[in-house]
Amino acid sequence: MPQQWTWPAYVGVFGGAVLFAVFFLPIVLVQSRRYGRLSGRRLLVSAGLAVYGVALVAYTLLPLPSGAAGWCAQHGIDAAQLRPLAFVDDIRRETAGLGLTQTLRSRSVLQVVFNVLLFVPWGVAVRRFFDRGAFVTVVSGFAVSVLVEVTQYTGVFGLVGCSYRIADVDDVLTNTLGAAVGALVAPLVLVWLPRSADLVRERGRPRPVTVWRRWTGMAVDWFLFAAVPLVLVLTYRAGLLALGHPLPDGDVLSDVVLGTAVPGLLVFVLPAFTRSGASFGQRALWLRPAWPERGRSARASGRSRLGDGTLAQRLGRACVTGGAYAALSTVEVVDALPDAVQDLAGTASLLVLLVAFFGVLATEGRRGVSFALSGATLVDSRAVRSGERADVRKV
């Protein structure tokens, strides 16, 4: 097989793996909120789509030339191929006098077959993964193919100084055919994939609290703690530049207050002031803390029931690990403190993370350290309906 047809596949596998890793957490969050749980099979298809998307770009647009005037003068393409079915004449001309096997293996035939196959995954994905009709699937394949050809013809819309690939109307025809084939075979190829509508119908059903749900929720909180400072600091510095002020070196407001202290309050402490006291990550995974009720109704029922904790209980739970980690991270970046203190704070913050992570495995009900020390129980938020209380024996 020609090398120019194989190297984009390697790019697709490597680049797709990186792309899927980058978007893994958002995909998990979307699945959790939309379906009420994670679907491993849909995650697997999402990974395949990431590989396919990168490979599609690599096959159709890469490698990008420099676009220098000298290169464009020597290699630039002046016109597009606008005659439909011109590939038929190309096949006849290149395979004249060849046997069937040689004809099928000729470059002109393989090129057409490859262009069809390139968009079969598109048709399969749109038809079955995104649950769109056959008409929408084919039209979307046509639109994407046209976009690719226009991108090639315009030199990536002017980023390259000239057209570096032939924009071919036959590519649009064969790509669209591939999307149609994909739409046709999609129900067979992805028969094992659960439908989105079926998963949505079970969205409100409570599910067991698992280690992976706990760890994913913790990862969401940690990601927010790392991402919020970027937004705050960039906004602050953009405001300084807009007002004509220079960017200060070693800015305490930027590095300490906006970099760790405020994000820690927003991500770990602020949720404790809500009724449930659940962190953003816990909410994303349908989790929440609950405390045993000690009032008259609980004593009258003769059984321990769970409900909303007091503000002190919610703050205590939030500060045991998340708040402690944020506080130690803040101390670590205060340059006015001795280096030994900063290093000790950095080490302690890492220990807090490890304790929180492995504490999920070591505690009953996957509560973790913060729940265990604050006397809270971790429940699926759907098990505690508005105006109701959950029975300990049922969660």
Secondary structure, 3 states (H helix, E strand, C coil): CCHHHHHHHHHHHHHHHHHHHHHHHHHHHHHHHHHCCCCHHHHHHHHHHHHHHHHHHHHHHCCCCCCCHHHHHHHCCCCCECCCCHHHHHHHHHCCCCCHHHHHCCHHHHHHHHHHHHCHHHHHHHHHHCCCCHHHHHHHHHHHHHHHHHHHHCCCCCCCCCCCCCCEHHHHHHHHHHHHHHHHHHHHHCCCCCCHHHHHHCCCCCCCCCHHHHHHHHHHHHHHHHHHHHHHHHHHHHHHHHCCCCCCCCCHHHHHHHHHHHHHHHHHHHHHHCCCCCCHHHHHCCEEEEEECCCHHHHHHCCCEEECCCHHHHHHHHHHHHHHHHHHHHHHCCCCCCHHHHHHHHHHHHHHHHHHHHHHHHCHHHCHHHHHHHCCEEEEHHHCCCCCCEEHHHC
